[in-house]
Amino acid sequence: MGFNLQHMKDIENQDDLYLLVDEFYKKLLADPAISYIFTDVVKIKLEEHLPILVTFWSQAVLGTGGYTNNLTQIHLDVSGKEYLTPELFKIWLDHFYQAVDENFTGIKAEQIKTQALSIATIMQIKIKQQGMSH
């Protein structure tokens, strides 16, 4: 992959985030190791899901506010149906990092990757705790 850093910019607005989550989900859905979570277990509708993701990440890196869902609980519910393994989180993160690195460079781009890692880490801890309490 030849990245042309001269033409890449940082994440600056919600349009950038939409591009990012759109590219990210193309990667997830093209990877049979993880795509079934989104097509069979959860059956997400991308046209509804992507704007929610934009709102979430916009709040996280642009400080816009507006995301009110309980992110952790949503994923605990998913893991209750189909165990979200550490391997799935690794695949998720790898695709997320790639989607960022192929499209953006800068402070916010680094920040969003750091936040994705910390979210994935917290979720895995919570899922483990949920497993112990059953």
Secondary structure, 3 states (H helix, E strand, C coil): CCCCHHHCECCCCHHHHHHHHHHHHHHHHHCCCCHHHHHHHCCCCHHHHHHHHHHHHHHHHHCCCCCCCCHHHHHHHHHHHCCCCHHHHHHHHHHHHHHHHHHECCHHHHHHHHHHHHHHHHHHHHHHHHHHHC
